[in-house]
């Protein structure tokens, strides 16, 4: 199945052998000419990419993912503790994270320093906004909202990964199209809600502040973000199959972090609505 991921589509070739075919054949021939054994030849074929470097593996994605996740958590703790003294840190993290997110999304070659810097800014934003949601929930006598959102996010990640690995949900072209259309529609609703909030609708919460409607929209947001994880898993799987270079592990980890942050914020908003009710 041809990938709909714009990153991975650059690696696909018209032949069935995949991204590393031409370079792999060359390595195979050279190894055989040098008298290498069958196992060495096969290993050489499997590890080399068209760029001459190591191929992407799931371990690469896991290591990079854990690294940028750890950076995000560390700076989230900093953001949580600094928001009281420096309220503007929320906007620094939000604007910086948005700018770096766009830069990293459109870069042809992933930049580890920029991705790590994205994790720094997003960590500051997450810590600051989590503190704000926590104080809001406490004012409504609803403690533990942040911990609940974290548990819900990690649980959803585990469930969606299990559904993908077991094949209970298969990522087809049709499913990809449905998820992307739903995400675009949700983005439009979010922008409209922001404008409505500026006009005082829903007590400043926009559509999310309207009883019943806000809860429905928020649940839809959680579901769309959860299903977006399937697209991330499929992108990683396709990247490995197509023989993408090892450096793409940074892009894969970046994509996962973006979706997890989105999912976490949706859970925070959902729990906040429940606390108000």
ABEGO torsion letter per residue (X at the ends): XBBABAAAAAABBABAAEAAAAAAAAAAAAAAAAGBBAAAAAAAAAABBAAGBBBBBAAAAAAAAAAAAAAAAAAAAAAAAAAAABAAAAAAAAAAAAAAAAAAAABABBBAAAAAAAAAAAAAAAAAAAAAAAAAAAAAGBBGAAAAAAAAAAAAAAAAAAAAAAGABBBBAAAAAAAAAAAAAAAAAAAAAAAAAAAGBGGGAEAAABBGAAAAAAAAAAAAAAAAAAAAAAAAAAAAAAGBBAAAAAAAAAAAAAAAAAAAAAAAAAAAAAAAX
